[in-house]
Amino acid sequence: MSHLSDVMARVDAAIEESVIAHMNELLIELSDDTALSREERYTQQQRLRTAIAHHGRQHKEEAEARLAHLTQGGTIL
């Protein structure tokens, strides 16, 4: 397995796991990976950044939906 394939598999696994801390750690690790070209590194980092942003929006939407459900009719159920 090539190094790029290994990195892509690790990025896929981090995205699937959906743990922000692990995705951030991998972002930092990729910044120092000299075995990848600049373009390859950027592509994998962008995949992680997109997943992190999506996770943040999803978490915010879920929190807002939960709050709306708990405060139906203006009172906490």
C-alpha positions, 0 to 999 in steps of 0.5 A, a space after each residue: 500500500 502506498 503512503 498516499 493510500 495509507 493516508 487516505 484510509 486514515 482520513 476515511 477512518 477519522 471522518 467515519 469515526 467523526 471525532 473532532 479531536 482525532 481529525 484535528 490531530 490528523 490535520 496537524 500530522 499531515 502538515 508535517 508529512 513530507 512524503 506527500 506532495 503539497 497537493 496531496 496533503 492539501 486535498 486530504 486536509 480539505 477533506 478533514 476540514 470539510 468533515 469538521 465543519 459539517 460536524 459542527 453544523 450538524 451538532 448545532 442543528 441538533 442542539 437547536 432542534 432539541 431546545 425547540 422540542 424541550 421548549 414547545 409552547 414556551 415551557 420546558 417539558 
